[in-house]
Amino acid sequence: RPTNPQESKRDLTVKEIKKLDALGHEDVTAYGAKAANVAELRKFLPPGAVPDGFAIPFSMYDEVMKSSGTYDYVKTMIAAPAFKKDPAAREKALKKLQERIEDLPIPVGMHDQLTALQKKFPPGQGIRLRSSTNNEDLVGFNGAGLYDSFTHRPDEGHIEKSVKQVWAALWNYRAFEEREFHSVDHLKAAMGLLVHPNSDDERANGVAVTKNMY
């Protein structure tokens, strides 16, 4: 089976939500390749070509998973015989795990950081929250389309709701199966977020691949 030597790289010492303009490609191990690469693009593309925004580090996801005992829950889930042998049972168990993550309590200090982040966007502005993991946008592991992104609408309340939805997306069925195929350690997978204004009227959306596909 092909392996991805980069999947375990995650710096959990970084705790701050940062503006993209304060980041660059070197921050990939703390914020994920998507956030770090978008931050790098802002340095040389014309103004307005790349959205302005923020990045949420891996450490926030990791802290909530640890404090809630969810990593232990995941270990038990993965070890279950039915989970290993039956794809339908595996998909059902992963969905239950996602629902659990979406309901996890957020520590007070983290809640305050997310509140401050939400207030940086104008009232009425939709906020796009995009996956930025240590298992996508990497050399040898594209991962395009594996994880789900969400738009937080002004009438949805606190942004932590959508943050947890993106965290939970780390455990959707297609992402789990792809990591399993590539021998990625699921418990070393980490979810950071790229956060920027949402554009409902965008005309195109795509993925750039920097290699010769043939």
Order of alpha helices (4+ residues) and beta strands (2+ residues): beta-alpha-alpha-beta-alpha-alpha-alpha-alpha-alpha-beta-beta-alpha-alpha-beta
